[in-house]
Amino acid sequence: MDVPTLFLRTVLIYFAVFFMLRIMGKREIGKLSVFDLVISIMIAEIAVLVIEETDKPLAAGFIPMFTLVAIQLAIAYITLKSQTLRSWFDGKPSLIINKGKLNRKEMQKQRYSLDDLMLQLRENKVTQVADVEFAVLETSGKLTVIKKDDISEEEKQIDTDSIRYEGLPLPLIMDGRVQDENLKKINKTRFWLKNQIQMKGAKDFKEVFFCSIDYKGSVFVDKNN
């Protein structure tokens, strides 16, 4: 075994992988979607092979690793522009608990067991499902929990312009595109939505980067720069 060569290759691969992960962005560190996980595992596997097989040139490892990074960056850029592709690659959050009741159909669809649920509820310092107003299984596998105690009775009773959406903020516009499916959930039209964004200073849907409505009926608008 050529120890100096093995040591040098290990150091070079370490810094190469570190550099690649930095290029791929903080999204890789803060959240691993299925797509991110596949890329990360493949880079790790290639790195191990390059270190172990000292008879192969480093280029045999660097080329496929940088190719994977290029694929990840390209898809990340494309998904920023296309919600359809973003949903395809990253998936969508799943509502697991709604108003203290389990969504068994969604749990079966996601193959999410009661053991998984109870574990993540305990991690959120919750022992009873009935104490949860709603819980959402994020695309990263993390469970976002909002307890009933976190929502005041006054907020639950608020009915602004006949809007009653008790749940996470519901996206109405993303990247300038109207989310018609979510508008149907609150029984509103594009005409109503346009009036809302105009009151926030936006003349057209394309001027809005993100718009959402919360369970209190408050509309948030973030315009494109």
MOKACOR-V51237 format. One line per field, one symbol per residue. ss: DSSP state (@ for helix, = for strand, . for the rest). phi: phi as a letter, one per 40 degrees, with the letter a starting at -180 (. if undefined). burial: I if it has 9 or more other C-alpha atoms within 8 Angstrom, else O. A space follows every 10 residues. Layout:
ss = ???
phi = ???
burial = ???
//
This chain:
ss = ..@@@@@@@@ @@@@@@@@@@ @@@@..@@@@ ...@@@@@@@ @@@@@@@@@@ @@......@@ @@@@@@@@@@ @@@@@@@@@@ @.@@@@@@@@ ...=====.. ==.@@@@@@. ...@@@@@@@ @@@.....@@ @======... ..=====@@@ ..@@@@@..= ..=......= ====..==.@ @@@@@....@ @@@@@@@@@. ....@@@=== ===.....== ===..
phi = .ccdcccccc cccdcccdcc ccccgcdccc abcdcccccc cccccccccc cccccccccc bccccccccc cccccccccc cbcccccccc gbcbccbbfg bccccccccc fbcccccccc ccccgbbbcc cccabbcccc gcccbbcccc bcccccccbc fgcbbcicdc cbbbfgbccd cccccbfbbc cccccccccc gbcadccbca aabbccgccb bbccc
burial = OOOOOIOOII OOIOOIIOOI IOOIOOOIOO OIIIIIIOIO OOIOOIIOII IOOIOOOOOI IIOIIIOIIO OIIOOOOIIO OOIOIIIOOI OOOOIIIIOI OOIOOIIIOO OIOOOOIIOI IIOOOIOOIO IIIIIIIIIO OOIOIIIIOO OOOOOIOIII OOIIIOIOOI IIIIIIOIIO OIIIOIOIOI OOIIOIIIOO OIOIIOIIII IIIIIIIOIO IOIOO
//
